[in-house]
Amino acid sequence: MDLLLRAVNRRLEYEADLIGARIAGKDAMISALKKMSEMSSERMSKFQEILSDHPSIENRIRRLQEMGDLIYEM
Protein backbone atom coordinates (compact mmCIF):
# COMPACT_ATOMS: atom_id res chain seq x y z
CA MET A 1 0.00 0.00 0.00
CA ASP A 2 2.88 2.32 0.79
CA LEU A 3 4.33 1.93 -2.73
CA LEU A 4 0.92 2.75 -4.22
CA LEU A 5 0.67 5.92 -2.15
CA ARG A 6 4.17 6.94 -3.25
CA ALA A 7 3.20 6.40 -6.89
CA VAL A 8 0.12 8.58 -6.43
CA ASN A 9 2.26 11.29 -4.84
CA ARG A 10 4.68 11.19 -7.80
CA ARG A 11 1.74 11.54 -10.18
CA LEU A 12 0.46 14.53 -8.21
CA GLU A 13 3.92 16.13 -8.41
CA TYR A 14 3.84 15.82 -12.21
CA GLU A 15 0.35 17.36 -12.22
CA ALA A 16 1.61 20.24 -10.07
CA ASP A 17 4.42 20.81 -12.57
CA LEU A 18 1.87 20.92 -15.37
CA ILE A 19 -0.27 23.47 -13.54
CA GLY A 20 2.83 25.55 -12.81
CA ALA A 21 3.76 25.47 -16.49
CA ARG A 22 0.26 26.60 -17.46
CA ILE A 23 0.39 29.51 -15.02
CA ALA A 24 4.00 30.68 -15.26
CA GLY A 25 4.92 29.25 -18.66
CA LYS A 26 6.75 26.08 -19.57
CA ASP A 27 10.16 27.76 -19.92
CA ALA A 28 9.84 29.44 -16.53
CA MET A 29 8.87 26.15 -14.89
CA ILE A 30 11.77 24.29 -16.50
CA SER A 31 14.14 27.08 -15.44
CA ALA A 32 12.91 26.86 -11.84
CA LEU A 33 13.36 23.09 -11.81
CA LYS A 34 16.88 23.44 -13.22
CA LYS A 35 17.75 25.89 -10.43
CA MET A 36 16.40 23.40 -7.90
CA SER A 37 18.56 20.72 -9.50
CA GLU A 38 21.67 22.90 -9.25
CA MET A 39 21.00 23.46 -5.54
CA SER A 40 20.69 19.73 -4.91
CA SER A 41 23.63 17.42 -5.48
CA GLU A 42 21.43 14.33 -5.14
CA ARG A 43 20.84 12.11 -8.15
CA MET A 44 18.26 9.35 -7.95
CA SER A 45 18.62 5.94 -9.45
CA LYS A 46 15.53 4.42 -11.04
CA PHE A 47 15.12 2.18 -7.99
CA GLN A 48 15.37 5.13 -5.59
CA GLU A 49 12.75 7.00 -7.59
CA ILE A 50 10.34 4.05 -7.36
CA LEU A 51 10.70 4.14 -3.58
CA SER A 52 10.46 7.93 -3.40
CA ASP A 53 7.27 9.95 -3.15
CA HIS A 54 8.68 12.54 -5.59
CA PRO A 55 9.99 12.01 -9.12
CA SER A 56 13.53 13.10 -9.87
CA ILE A 57 13.95 16.69 -11.01
CA GLU A 58 15.52 15.43 -14.23
CA ASN A 59 12.41 13.40 -15.02
CA ARG A 60 10.16 16.33 -14.18
CA ILE A 61 12.11 18.55 -16.59
CA ARG A 62 12.14 15.89 -19.30
CA ARG A 63 8.40 15.37 -18.98
CA LEU A 64 7.68 19.09 -19.38
CA GLN A 65 10.01 19.32 -22.39
CA GLU A 66 8.32 16.37 -24.06
CA MET A 67 4.83 17.74 -23.55
CA GLY A 68 5.29 20.57 -26.02
CA ASP A 69 2.12 22.55 -26.65
CA LEU A 70 -0.05 19.96 -24.88
CA ILE A 71 0.67 21.85 -21.66
CA TYR A 72 -1.67 24.61 -22.70
CA GLU A 73 -4.59 22.40 -23.71
CA MET A 74 -7.24 21.70 -21.14
mmCIF file of the N, C-alpha and C atoms, coordinates in Angstrom:
data_MODEL
# 
_entry.id   MODEL 
# 
loop_
_atom_site.group_PDB 
_atom_site.id 
_atom_site.type_symbol 
_atom_site.label_atom_id 
_atom_site.label_alt_id 
_atom_site.label_comp_id 
_atom_site.label_asym_id 
_atom_site.label_entity_id 
_atom_site.label_seq_id 
_atom_site.pdbx_PDB_ins_code 
_atom_site.Cartn_x 
_atom_site.Cartn_y 
_atom_site.Cartn_z 
_atom_site.occupancy 
_atom_site.B_iso_or_equiv 
_atom_site.pdbx_formal_charge 
_atom_site.auth_seq_id 
_atom_site.auth_comp_id 
_atom_site.auth_asym_id 
_atom_site.auth_atom_id 
_atom_site.pdbx_PDB_model_num 
ATOM 1   N N  . MET A 1 1  ? 0.820  -1.187 0.000   1.00 0.00 ? 1  MET A N  1 
ATOM 2   C CA . MET A 1 1  ? 0.000  0.000  0.000   1.00 0.00 ? 1  MET A CA 1 
ATOM 3   C C  . MET A 1 1  ? 0.872  1.261  0.000   1.00 0.00 ? 1  MET A C  1 
ATOM 4   N N  . ASP A 1 2  ? 1.979  1.178  0.709   1.00 0.00 ? 2  ASP A N  1 
ATOM 5   C CA . ASP A 1 2  ? 2.881  2.324  0.786   1.00 0.00 ? 2  ASP A CA 1 
ATOM 6   C C  . ASP A 1 2  ? 3.445  2.682  -0.594  1.00 0.00 ? 2  ASP A C  1 
ATOM 7   N N  . LEU A 1 3  ? 3.808  1.674  -1.384  1.00 0.00 ? 3  LEU A N  1 
ATOM 8   C CA . LEU A 1 3  ? 4.328  1.932  -2.730  1.00 0.00 ? 3  LEU A CA 1 
ATOM 9   C C  . LEU A 1 3  ? 3.265  2.566  -3.619  1.00 0.00 ? 3  LEU A C  1 
ATOM 10  N N  . LEU A 1 4  ? 2.021  2.164  -3.441  1.00 0.00 ? 4  LEU A N  1 
ATOM 11  C CA . LEU A 1 4  ? 0.922  2.752  -4.218  1.00 0.00 ? 4  LEU A CA 1 
ATOM 12  C C  . LEU A 1 4  ? 0.747  4.219  -3.861  1.00 0.00 ? 4  LEU A C  1 
ATOM 13  N N  . LEU A 1 5  ? 0.794  4.536  -2.590  1.00 0.00 ? 5  LEU A N  1 
ATOM 14  C CA . LEU A 1 5  ? 0.673  5.923  -2.151  1.00 0.00 ? 5  LEU A CA 1 
ATOM 15  C C  . LEU A 1 5  ? 1.827  6.770  -2.687  1.00 0.00 ? 5  LEU A C  1 
ATOM 16  N N  . ARG A 1 6  ? 3.013  6.225  -2.699  1.00 0.00 ? 6  ARG A N  1 
ATOM 17  C CA . ARG A 1 6  ? 4.166  6.944  -3.247  1.00 0.00 ? 6  ARG A CA 1 
ATOM 18  C C  . ARG A 1 6  ? 3.990  7.200  -4.742  1.00 0.00 ? 6  ARG A C  1 
ATOM 19  N N  . ALA A 1 7  ? 3.451  6.227  -5.456  1.00 0.00 ? 7  ALA A N  1 
ATOM 20  C CA . ALA A 1 7  ? 3.200  6.399  -6.894  1.00 0.00 ? 7  ALA A CA 1 
ATOM 21  C C  . ALA A 1 7  ? 2.159  7.489  -7.128  1.00 0.00 ? 7  ALA A C  1 
ATOM 22  N N  . VAL A 1 8  ? 1.139  7.524  -6.312  1.00 0.00 ? 8  VAL A N  1 
ATOM 23  C CA . VAL A 1 8  ? 0.121  8.576  -6.430  1.00 0.00 ? 8  VAL A CA 1 
ATOM 24  C C  . VAL A 1 8  ? 0.751  9.943  -6.158  1.00 0.00 ? 8  VAL A C  1 
ATOM 25  N N  . ASN A 1 9  ? 1.598  10.018 -5.153  1.00 0.00 ? 9  ASN A N  1 
ATOM 26  C CA . ASN A 1 9  ? 2.264  11.287 -4.839  1.00 0.00 ? 9  ASN A CA 1 
ATOM 27  C C  . ASN A 1 9  ? 3.157  11.750 -5.990  1.00 0.00 ? 9  ASN A C  1 
ATOM 28  N N  . ARG A 1 10 ? 3.851  10.820 -6.642  1.00 0.00 ? 10 ARG A N  1 
ATOM 29  C CA . ARG A 1 10 ? 4.683  11.191 -7.803  1.00 0.00 ? 10 ARG A CA 1 
ATOM 30  C C  . ARG A 1 10 ? 3.804  11.734 -8.921  1.00 0.00 ? 10 ARG A C  1 
ATOM 31  N N  . ARG A 1 11 ? 2.675  11.082 -9.145  1.00 0.00 ? 11 ARG A N  1 
ATOM 32  C CA . ARG A 1 11 ? 1.735  11.537 -10.181 1.00 0.00 ? 11 ARG A CA 1 
ATOM 33  C C  . ARG A 1 11 ? 1.236  12.949 -9.867  1.00 0.00 ? 11 ARG A C  1 
ATOM 34  N N  . LEU A 1 12 ? 0.923  13.201 -8.615  1.00 0.00 ? 12 LEU A N  1 
ATOM 35  C CA . LEU A 1 12 ? 0.464  14.535 -8.215  1.00 0.00 ? 12 LEU A CA 1 
ATOM 36  C C  . LEU A 1 12 ? 1.560  15.583 -8.408  1.00 0.00 ? 12 LEU A C  1 
ATOM 37  N N  . GLU A 1 13 ? 2.797  15.203 -8.202  1.00 0.00 ? 13 GLU A N  1 
ATOM 38  C CA . GLU A 1 13 ? 3.917  16.129 -8.414  1.00 0.00 ? 13 GLU A CA 1 
ATOM 39  C C  . GLU A 1 13 ? 4.018  16.508 -9.893  1.00 0.00 ? 13 GLU A C  1 
ATOM 40  N N  . TYR A 1 14 ? 3.846  15.524 -10.775 1.00 0.00 ? 14 TYR A N  1 
ATOM 41  C CA . TYR A 1 14 ? 3.840  15.816 -12.209 1.00 0.00 ? 14 TYR A CA 1 
ATOM 42  C C  . TYR A 1 14 ? 2.670  16.739 -12.572 1.00 0.00 ? 14 TYR A C  1 
ATOM 43  N N  . GLU A 1 15 ? 1.513  16.506 -11.961 1.00 0.00 ? 15 GLU A N  1 
ATOM 44  C CA . GLU A 1 15 ? 0.351  17.358 -12.220 1.00 0.00 ? 15 GLU A CA 1 
ATOM 45  C C  . GLU A 1 15 ? 0.607  18.786 -11.733 1.00 0.00 ? 15 GLU A C  1 
ATOM 46  N N  . ALA A 1 16 ? 1.262  18.920 -10.586 1.00 0.00 ? 16 ALA A N  1 
ATOM 47  C CA . ALA A 1 16 ? 1.605  20.244 -10.073 1.00 0.00 ? 16 ALA A CA 1 
ATOM 48  C C  . ALA A 1 16 ? 2.561  20.965 -11.020 1.00 0.00 ? 16 ALA A C  1 
ATOM 49  N N  . ASP A 1 17 ? 3.503  20.228 -11.591 1.00 0.00 ? 17 ASP A N  1 
ATOM 50  C CA . ASP A 1 17 ? 4.419  20.814 -12.571 1.00 0.00 ? 17 ASP A CA 1 
ATOM 51  C C  . ASP A 1 17 ? 3.650  21.322 -13.790 1.00 0.00 ? 17 ASP A C  1 
ATOM 52  N N  . LEU A 1 18 ? 2.677  20.548 -14.221 1.00 0.00 ? 18 LEU A N  1 
ATOM 53  C CA . LEU A 1 18 ? 1.870  20.919 -15.374 1.00 0.00 ? 18 LEU A CA 1 
ATOM 54  C C  . LEU A 1 18 ? 1.074  22.195 -15.089 1.00 0.00 ? 18 LEU A C  1 
ATOM 55  N N  . ILE A 1 19 ? 0.483  22.269 -13.930 1.00 0.00 ? 19 ILE A N  1 
ATOM 56  C CA . ILE A 1 19 ? -0.266 23.469 -13.544 1.00 0.00 ? 19 ILE A CA 1 
ATOM 57  C C  . ILE A 1 19 ? 0.671  24.666 -13.457 1.00 0.00 ? 19 ILE A C  1 
ATOM 58  N N  . GLY A 1 20 ? 1.847  24.472 -12.878 1.00 0.00 ? 20 GLY A N  1 
ATOM 59  C CA . GLY A 1 20 ? 2.828  25.549 -12.807 1.00 0.00 ? 20 GLY A CA 1 
ATOM 60  C C  . GLY A 1 20 ? 3.239  26.032 -14.177 1.00 0.00 ? 20 GLY A C  1 
ATOM 61  N N  . ALA A 1 21 ? 3.389  25.100 -15.121 1.00 0.00 ? 21 ALA A N  1 
ATOM 62  C CA . ALA A 1 21 ? 3.756  25.472 -16.488 1.00 0.00 ? 21 ALA A CA 1 
ATOM 63  C C  . ALA A 1 21 ? 2.629  26.235 -17.169 1.00 0.00 ? 21 ALA A C  1 
ATOM 64  N N  . ARG A 1 22 ? 1.401  25.876 -16.885 1.00 0.00 ? 22 ARG A N  1 
ATOM 65  C CA . ARG A 1 22 ? 0.259  26.596 -17.460 1.00 0.00 ? 22 ARG A CA 1 
ATOM 66  C C  . ARG A 1 22 ? 0.164  28.013 -16.911 1.00 0.00 ? 22 ARG A C  1 
ATOM 67  N N  . ILE A 1 23 ? 0.501  28.191 -15.659 1.00 0.00 ? 23 ILE A N  1 
ATOM 68  C CA . ILE A 1 23 ? 0.386  29.507 -15.021 1.00 0.00 ? 23 ILE A CA 1 
ATOM 69  C C  . ILE A 1 23 ? 1.591  30.394 -15.349 1.00 0.00 ? 23 ILE A C  1 
ATOM 70  N N  . ALA A 1 24 ? 2.788  29.859 -15.125 1.00 0.00 ? 24 ALA A N  1 
ATOM 71  C CA . ALA A 1 24 ? 4.003  30.676 -15.259 1.00 0.00 ? 24 ALA A CA 1 
ATOM 72  C C  . ALA A 1 24 ? 4.641  30.567 -16.634 1.00 0.00 ? 24 ALA A C  1 
ATOM 73  N N  . GLY A 1 25 ? 4.286  29.525 -17.371 1.00 0.00 ? 25 GLY A N  1 
ATOM 74  C CA . GLY A 1 25 ? 4.917  29.253 -18.658 1.00 0.00 ? 25 GLY A CA 1 
ATOM 75  C C  . GLY A 1 25 ? 5.865  28.075 -18.530 1.00 0.00 ? 25 GLY A C  1 
ATOM 76  N N  . LYS A 1 26 ? 5.931  27.299 -19.592 1.00 0.00 ? 26 LYS A N  1 
ATOM 77  C CA . LYS A 1 26 ? 6.752  26.083 -19.570 1.00 0.00 ? 26 LYS A CA 1 
ATOM 78  C C  . LYS A 1 26 ? 8.226  26.408 -19.351 1.00 0.00 ? 26 LYS A C  1 
ATOM 79  N N  . ASP A 1 27 ? 8.737  27.415 -20.059 1.00 0.00 ? 27 ASP A N  1 
ATOM 80  C CA . ASP A 1 27 ? 10.158 27.759 -19.924 1.00 0.00 ? 27 ASP A CA 1 
ATOM 81  C C  . ASP A 1 27 ? 10.500 28.208 -18.512 1.00 0.00 ? 27 ASP A C  1 
ATOM 82  N N  . ALA A 1 28 ? 9.606  28.976 -17.900 1.00 0.00 ? 28 ALA A N  1 
ATOM 83  C CA . ALA A 1 28 ? 9.845  29.435 -16.526 1.00 0.00 ? 28 ALA A CA 1 
ATOM 84  C C  . ALA A 1 28 ? 9.840  28.262 -15.550 1.00 0.00 ? 28 ALA A C  1 
ATOM 85  N N  . MET A 1 29 ? 8.941  27.325 -15.776 1.00 0.00 ? 29 MET A N  1 
ATOM 86  C CA . MET A 1 29 ? 8.874  26.146 -14.893 1.00 0.00 ? 29 MET A CA 1 
ATOM 87  C C  . MET A 1 29 ? 10.118 25.288 -15.037 1.00 0.00 ? 29 MET A C  1 
ATOM 88  N N  . ILE A 1 30 ? 10.553 25.079 -16.268 1.00 0.00 ? 30 ILE A N  1 
ATOM 89  C CA . ILE A 1 30 ? 11.772 24.292 -16.498 1.00 0.00 ? 30 ILE A CA 1 
ATOM 90  C C  . ILE A 1 30 ? 12.974 24.996 -15.883 1.00 0.00 ? 30 ILE A C  1 
ATOM 91  N N  . SER A 1 31 ? 13.041 26.311 -16.026 1.00 0.00 ? 31 SER A N  1 
ATOM 92  C CA . SER A 1 31 ? 14.141 27.082 -15.441 1.00 0.00 ? 31 SER A CA 1 
ATOM 93  C C  . SER A 1 31 ? 14.161 26.937 -13.922 1.00 0.00 ? 31 SER A C  1 
ATOM 94  N N  . ALA A 1 32 ? 12.991 27.005 -13.299 1.00 0.00 ? 32 ALA A N  1 
ATOM 95  C CA . ALA A 1 32 ? 12.912 26.861 -11.843 1.00 0.00 ? 32 ALA A CA 1 
ATOM 96  C C  . ALA A 1 32 ? 13.364 25.466 -11.405 1.00 0.00 ? 32 ALA A C  1 
ATOM 97  N N  . LEU A 1 33 ? 12.955 24.455 -12.151 1.00 0.00 ? 33 LEU A N  1 
ATOM 98  C CA . LEU A 1 33 ? 13.361 23.089 -11.815 1.00 0.00 ? 33 LEU A CA 1 
ATOM 99  C C  . LEU A 1 33 ? 14.869 22.909 -11.982 1.00 0.00 ? 33 LEU A C  1 
ATOM 100 N N  . LYS A 1 34 ? 15.433 23.531 -13.024 1.00 0.00 ? 34 LYS A N  1 
ATOM 101 C CA . LYS A 1 34 ? 16.884 23.443 -13.217 1.00 0.00 ? 34 LYS A CA 1 
ATOM 102 C C  . LYS A 1 34 ? 17.628 24.108 -12.073 1.00 0.00 ? 34 LYS A C  1 
ATOM 103 N N  . LYS A 1 35 ? 17.123 25.227 -11.574 1.00 0.00 ? 35 LYS A N  1 
ATOM 104 C CA . LYS A 1 35 ? 17.752 25.887 -10.426 1.00 0.00 ? 35 LYS A CA 1 
ATOM 105 C C  . LYS A 1 35 ? 17.674 25.001 -9.196  1.00 0.00 ? 35 LYS A C  1 
ATOM 106 N N  . MET A 1 36 ? 16.532 24.333 -9.020  1.00 0.00 ? 36 MET A N  1 
ATOM 107 C CA . MET A 1 36 ? 16.403 23.400 -7.897  1.00 0.00 ? 36 MET A CA 1 
ATOM 108 C C  . MET A 1 36 ? 17.421 22.271 -8.027  1.00 0.00 ? 36 MET A C  1 
ATOM 109 N N  . SER A 1 37 ? 17.616 21.798 -9.248  1.00 0.00 ? 37 SER A N  1 
ATOM 110 C CA . SER A 1 37 ? 18.565 20.718 -9.498  1.00 0.00 ? 37 SER A CA 1 
ATOM 111 C C  . SER A 1 37 ? 19.989 21.145 -9.181  1.00 0.00 ? 37 SER A C  1 
ATOM 112 N N  . GLU A 1 38 ? 20.327 22.382 -9.528  1.00 0.00 ? 38 GLU A N  1 
ATOM 113 C CA . GLU A 1 38 ? 21.670 22.903 -9.248  1.00 0.00 ? 38 GLU A CA 1 
ATOM 114 C C  . GLU A 1 38 ? 21.915 23.021 -7.747  1.00 0.00 ? 38 GLU A C  1 
ATOM 115 N N  . MET A 1 39 ? 20.865 23.307 -6.993  1.00 0.00 ? 39 MET A N  1 
ATOM 116 C CA . MET A 1 39 ? 20.999 23.463 -5.543  1.00 0.00 ? 39 MET A CA 1 
ATOM 117 C C  . MET A 1 39 ? 21.115 22.113 -4.841  1.00 0.00 ? 39 MET A C  1 
ATOM 118 N N  . SER A 1 40 ? 20.662 21.065 -5.493  1.00 0.00 ? 40 SER A N  1 
ATOM 119 C CA . SER A 1 40 ? 20.692 19.734 -4.912  1.00 0.00 ? 40 SER A CA 1 
ATOM 120 C C  . SER A 1 40 ? 21.736 18.893 -5.632  1.00 0.00 ? 40 SER A C  1 
ATOM 121 N N  . SER A 1 41 ? 22.599 18.263 -4.872  1.00 0.00 ? 41 SER A N  1 
ATOM 122 C CA . SER A 1 41 ? 23.629 17.416 -5.483  1.00 0.00 ? 41 SER A CA 1 
ATOM 123 C C  . SER A 1 41 ? 23.163 15.966 -5.601  1.00 0.00 ? 41 SER A C  1 
ATOM 124 N N  . GLU A 1 42 ? 21.939 15.692 -5.120  1.00 0.00 ? 42 GLU A N  1 
ATOM 125 C CA . GLU A 1 42 ? 21.434 14.326 -5.143  1.00 0.00 ? 42 GLU A CA 1 
ATOM 126 C C  . GLU A 1 42 ? 20.988 13.917 -6.538  1.00 0.00 ? 42 GLU A C  1 
ATOM 127 N N  . ARG A 1 43 ? 21.314 12.717 -6.912  1.00 0.00 ? 43 ARG A N  1 
ATOM 128 C CA . ARG A 1 43 ? 20.837 12.109 -8.149  1.00 0.00 ? 43 ARG A CA 1 
ATOM 129 C C  . ARG A 1 43 ? 20.169 10.792 -7.765  1.00 0.00 ? 43 ARG A C  1 
ATOM 130 N N  . MET A 1 44 ? 19.010 10.558 -8.293  1.00 0.00 ? 44 MET A N  1 
ATOM 131 C CA . MET A 1 44 ? 18.262 9.352  -7.954  1.00 0.00 ? 44 MET A CA 1 
ATOM 132 C C  . MET A 1 44 ? 18.458 8.274  -9.010  1.00 0.00 ? 44 MET A C  1 
ATOM 133 N N  . SER A 1 45 ? 18.654 7.074  -8.536  1.00 0.00 ? 45 SER A N  1 
ATOM 134 C CA . SER A 1 45 ? 18.624 5.938  -9.447  1.00 0.00 ? 45 SER A CA 1 
ATOM 135 C C  . SER A 1 45 ? 17.153 5.614  -9.717  1.00 0.00 ? 45 SER A C  1 
ATOM 136 N N  . LYS A 1 46 ? 16.907 4.809  -10.725 1.00 0.00 ? 46 LYS A N  1 
ATOM 137 C CA . LYS A 1 46 ? 15.527 4.419  -11.045 1.00 0.00 ? 46 LYS A CA 1 
ATOM 138 C C  . LYS A 1 46 ? 14.884 3.722  -9.845  1.00 0.00 ? 46 LYS A C  1 
ATOM 139 N N  . PHE A 1 47 ? 15.638 2.882  -9.154  1.00 0.00 ? 47 PHE A N  1 
ATOM 140 C CA . PHE A 1 47 ? 15.120 2.180  -7.987  1.00 0.00 ? 47 PHE A CA 1 
ATOM 141 C C  . PHE A 1 47 ? 14.768 3.156  -6.869  1.00 0.00 ? 47 PHE A C  1 
ATOM 142 N N  . GLN A 1 48 ? 15.640 4.134  -6.625  1.00 0.00 ? 48 GLN A N  1 
ATOM 143 C CA . GLN A 1 48 ? 15.366 5.125  -5.589  1.00 0.00 ? 48 GLN A CA 1 
ATOM 144 C C  . GLN A 1 48 ? 14.110 5.927  -5.919  1.00 0.00 ? 48 GLN A C  1 
ATOM 145 N N  . GLU A 1 49 ? 13.931 6.228  -7.202  1.00 0.00 ? 49 GLU A N  1 
ATOM 146 C CA . GLU A 1 49 ? 12.750 6.998  -7.586  1.00 0.00 ? 49 GLU A CA 1 
ATOM 147 C C  . GLU A 1 49 ? 11.472 6.194  -7.364  1.00 0.00 ? 49 GLU A C  1 
ATOM 148 N N  . ILE A 1 50 ? 11.515 4.897  -7.597  1.00 0.00 ? 50 ILE A N  1 
ATOM 149 C CA . ILE A 1 50 ? 10.342 4.052  -7.364  1.00 0.00 ? 50 ILE A CA 1 
ATOM 150 C C  . ILE A 1 50 ? 9.958  4.077  -5.888  1.00 0.00 ? 50 ILE A C  1 
ATOM 151 N N  . LEU A 1 51 ? 10.959 4.131  -5.016  1.00 0.00 ? 51 LEU A N  1 
ATOM 152 C CA . LEU A 1 51 ? 10.701 4.143  -3.577  1.00 0.00 ? 51 LEU A CA 1 
ATOM 153 C C  . LEU A 1 51 ? 10.413 5.536  -3.038  1.00 0.00 ? 51 LEU A C  1 
ATOM 154 N N  . SER A 1 52 ? 10.655 6.556  -3.837  1.00 0.00 ? 52 SER A N  1 
ATOM 155 C CA . SER A 1 52 ? 10.458 7.931  -3.404  1.00 0.00 ? 52 SER A CA 1 
ATOM 156 C C  . SER A 1 52 ? 9.019  8.377  -3.638  1.00 0.00 ? 52 SER A C  1 
ATOM 157 N N  . ASP A 1 53 ? 8.596  9.404  -2.893  1.00 0.00 ? 53 ASP A N  1 
ATOM 158 C CA . ASP A 1 53 ? 7.267  9.950  -3.150  1.00 0.00 ? 53 ASP A CA 1 
ATOM 159 C C  . ASP A 1 53 ? 7.324  11.154 -4.091  1.00 0.00 ? 53 ASP A C  1 
ATOM 160 N N  . HIS A 1 54 ? 8.515  11.467 -4.601  1.00 0.00 ? 54 HIS A N  1 
ATOM 161 C CA . HIS A 1 54 ? 8.683  12.535 -5.595  1.00 0.00 ? 54 HIS A CA 1 
ATOM 162 C C  . HIS A 1 54 ? 9.516  12.007 -6.762  1.00 0.00 ? 54 HIS A C  1 
ATOM 163 N N  . PRO A 1 55 ? 9.154  12.403 -7.975  1.00 0.00 ? 55 PRO A N  1 
ATOM 164 C CA . PRO A 1 55 ? 9.989  12.014 -9.117  1.00 0.00 ? 55 PRO A CA 1 
ATOM 165 C C  . PRO A 1 55 ? 11.283 12.822 -9.106  1.00 0.00 ? 55 PRO A C  1 
ATOM 166 N N  . SER A 1 56 ? 12.284 12.342 -9.799  1.00 0.00 ? 56 SER A N  1 
ATOM 167 C CA . SER A 1 56 ? 13.532 13.100 -9.874  1.00 0.00 ? 56 SER A CA 1 
ATOM 168 C C  . SER A 1 56 ? 13.292 14.398 -10.638 1.00 0.00 ? 56 SER A C  1 
ATOM 169 N N  . ILE A 1 57 ? 14.077 15.407 -10.322 1.00 0.00 ? 57 ILE A N  1 
ATOM 170 C CA . ILE A 1 57 ? 13.948 16.689 -11.011 1.00 0.00 ? 57 ILE A CA 1 
ATOM 171 C C  . ILE A 1 57 ? 14.235 16.519 -12.496 1.00 0.00 ? 57 ILE A C  1 
ATOM 172 N N  . GLU A 1 58 ? 15.185 15.668 -12.822 1.00 0.00 ? 58 GLU A N  1 
ATOM 173 C CA . GLU A 1 58 ? 15.520 15.431 -14.229 1.00 0.00 ? 58 GLU A CA 1 
ATOM 174 C C  . GLU A 1 58 ? 14.319 14.870 -14.989 1.00 0.00 ? 58 GLU A C  1 
ATOM 175 N N  . ASN A 1 59 ? 13.593 13.951 -14.369 1.00 0.00 ? 59 ASN A N  1 
ATOM 176 C CA . ASN A 1 59 ? 12.406 13.396 -15.020 1.00 0.00 ? 59 ASN A CA 1 
ATOM 177 C C  . ASN A 1 59 ? 11.286 14.422 -15.126 1.00 0.00 ? 59 ASN A C  1 
ATOM 178 N N  . ARG A 1 60 ? 11.177 15.279 -14.129 1.00 0.00 ? 60 ARG A N  1 
ATOM 179 C CA . ARG A 1 60 ? 10.158 16.334 -14.175 1.00 0.00 ? 60 ARG A CA 1 
ATOM 180 C C  . ARG A 1 60 ? 10.443 17.292 -15.326 1.00 0.00 ? 60 ARG A C  1 
ATOM 181 N N  . ILE A 1 61 ? 11.715 17.666 -15.492 1.00 0.00 ? 61 ILE A N  1 
ATOM 182 C CA . ILE A 1 61 ? 12.108 18.553 -16.590 1.00 0.00 ? 61 ILE A CA 1 
ATOM 183 C C  . ILE A 1 61 ? 11.858 17.866 -17.927 1.00 0.00 ? 61 ILE A C  1 
ATOM 184 N N  . ARG A 1 62 ? 12.297 16.634 -18.052 1.00 0.00 ? 62 ARG A N  1 
ATOM 185 C CA . ARG A 1 62 ? 12.136 15.893 -19.300 1.00 0.00 ? 62 ARG A CA 1 
ATOM 186 C C  . ARG A 1 62 ? 10.660 15.778 -19.680 1.00 0.00 ? 62 ARG A C  1 
ATOM 187 N N  . ARG A 1 63 ? 9.825  15.516 -18.712 1.00 0.00 ? 63 ARG A N  1 
ATOM 188 C CA . ARG A 1 63 ? 8.396  15.375 -18.983 1.00 0.00 ? 63 ARG A CA 1 
ATOM 189 C C  . ARG A 1 63 ? 7.801  16.676 -19.506 1.00 0.00 ? 63 ARG A C  1 
ATOM 190 N N  . LEU A 1 64 ? 8.175  17.797 -18.904 1.00 0.00 ? 64 LEU A N  1 
ATOM 191 C CA . LEU A 1 64 ? 7.682  19.094 -19.383 1.00 0.00 ? 64 LEU A CA 1 
ATOM 192 C C  . LEU A 1 64 ? 8.181  19.381 -20.797 1.00 0.00 ? 64 LEU A C  1 
ATOM 193 N N  . GLN A 1 65 ? 9.443  19.079 -21.057 1.00 0.00 ? 65 GLN A N  1 
ATOM 194 C CA . GLN A 1 65 ? 10.006 19.322 -22.386 1.00 0.00 ? 65 GLN A CA 1 
ATOM 195 C C  . GLN A 1 65 ? 9.300  18.482 -23.442 1.00 0.00 ? 65 GLN A C  1 
ATOM 196 N N  . GLU A 1 66 ? 8.958  17.267 -23.106 1.00 0.00 ? 66 GLU A N  1 
ATOM 197 C CA . GLU A 1 66 ? 8.323  16.372 -24.064 1.00 0.00 ? 66 GLU A CA 1 
ATOM 198 C C  . GLU A 1 66 ? 6.863  16.709 -24.314 1.00 0.00 ? 66 GLU A C  1 
ATOM 199 N N  . MET A 1 67 ? 6.248  17.444 -23.414 1.00 0.00 ? 67 MET A N  1 
ATOM 200 C CA . MET A 1 67 ? 4.829  17.739 -23.548 1.00 0.00 ? 67 MET A CA 1 
ATOM 201 C C  . MET A 1 67 ? 4.541  18.768 -24.640 1.00 0.00 ? 67 MET A C  1 
ATOM 202 N N  . GLY A 1 68 ? 5.502  19.592 -24.965 1.00 0.00 ? 68 GLY A N  1 
ATOM 203 C CA . GLY A 1 68 ? 5.293  20.571 -26.024 1.00 0.00 ? 68 GLY A CA 1 
ATOM 204 C C  . GLY A 1 68 ? 4.097  21.457 -25.754 1.00 0.00 ? 68 GLY A C  1 
ATOM 205 N N  . ASP A 1 69 ? 3.269  21.660 -26.763 1.00 0.00 ? 69 ASP A N  1 
ATOM 206 C CA . ASP A 1 69 ? 2.115  22.550 -26.646 1.00 0.00 ? 69 ASP A CA 1 
ATOM 207 C C  . ASP A 1 69 ? 0.934  21.897 -25.920 1.00 0.00 ? 69 ASP A C  1 
ATOM 208 N N  . LEU A 1 70 ? 1.039  20.622 -25.610 1.00 0.00 ? 70 LEU A N  1 
ATOM 209 C CA . LEU A 1 70 ? -0.048 19.961 -24.880 1.00 0.00 ? 70 LEU A CA 1 
ATOM 210 C C  . LEU A 1 70 ? -0.251 20.564 -23.499 1.00 0.00 ? 70 LEU A C  1 
ATOM 211 N N  . ILE A 1 71 ? 0.764  21.224 -22.982 1.00 0.00 ? 71 ILE A N  1 
ATOM 212 C CA . ILE A 1 71 ? 0.665  21.846 -21.656 1.00 0.00 ? 71 ILE A CA 1 
ATOM 213 C C  . ILE A 1 71 ? -0.483 22.836 -21.613 1.00 0.00 ? 71 ILE A C  1 
ATOM 214 N N  . TYR A 1 72 ? -0.709 23.527 -22.706 1.00 0.00 ? 72 TYR A N  1 
ATOM 215 C CA . TYR A 1 72 ? -1.671 24.613 -22.703 1.00 0.00 ? 72 TYR A CA 1 
ATOM 216 C C  . TYR A 1 72 ? -3.076 24.180 -23.078 1.00 0.00 ? 72 TYR A C  1 
ATOM 217 N N  . GLU A 1 73 ? -3.266 22.904 -23.409 1.00 0.00 ? 73 GLU A N  1 
ATOM 218 C CA . GLU A 1 73 ? -4.593 22.400 -23.715 1.00 0.00 ? 73 GLU A CA 1 
ATOM 219 C C  . GLU A 1 73 ? -5.254 21.927 -22.424 1.00 0.00 ? 73 GLU A C  1 
ATOM 220 N N  . MET A 1 74 ? -6.510 22.135 -22.325 1.00 0.00 ? 74 MET A N  1 
ATOM 221 C CA . MET A 1 74 ? -7.243 21.700 -21.144 1.00 0.00 ? 74 MET A CA 1 
ATOM 222 C C  . MET A 1 74 ? -8.181 20.584 -21.488 1.00 0.00 ? 74 MET A C  1 
# 
